[in-house]
Amino acid sequence: MRDARDVKLPARIEVAWLRGVGLDRTLTECGLAVLHDPAPILDLARRDPRVRLYRPISEKIRASS
């Protein structure tokens, strides 16, 4: 979520907020959440351009034992 602290998310979705840094300051804050099921926020992402969904493009990398 980009500069969208006011967005009402379904319960139990935890968002980590990161501050934007850079010369142009086009991004103030970015919220990141890992979802196992994106279904509860699909409609929200369609209605609000600040909310975006991304899916992994590779397998999860795990440390070798």
N, C-alpha and C positions, 0 to 999 in steps of 0.2 A: 504494500500500500504506500502510495506516495503522498506525503503531506496530508494524511487522512486520519488523524487521531479521533475525529468525530464520527467515524463510521461505526455503526452498531453491528458487531459480529455475533454469531451464535455463541452460546455458552461453551466453555471449555476450549476455546481457541485462544492459545497464548501467543502473543505477538512480542517479538523482540524489536525494539526501536533503535535505529542507528541514525546518527547525525550526519548530514551531508557536509562535506568539506570541499573546498575548491575555490578557484578565483571567481567564477561566475555565480556561485550560490544558487543554481537553478533548482536544487533539491535541498530542502531544509531537513526533512526527516524521511526515513524509509522504514516501514514495518515489515518484518519477515515472520512467516509462520509456516511450519511444516504440517501439512494435512495428509492424513491417510485416506480420507474420502472428501473430495472437493464438492460433492453434491450440495451440501448445505449453503454454499456461497456462490454457486454458479449464477443465480439470478442477480445477486448483488454485483458480481463482476461485470455482468452485461449492462447493468444500469449505471454504474459509477466508474468512469474511466480511470480513477485513481487506484482502483482495486484490480490487480492483474493476477492471473494464474499461470504458473509455469510447471512443466513436468520435467523430470530428469531425462537427460538424453543418453545416459550411460548407467551401468550397474553401480551399486554402492561399493565404494572402495573400503576394504577392511584391512587392518594391520595384520601382518602374518604372525602366527603364534610361535 
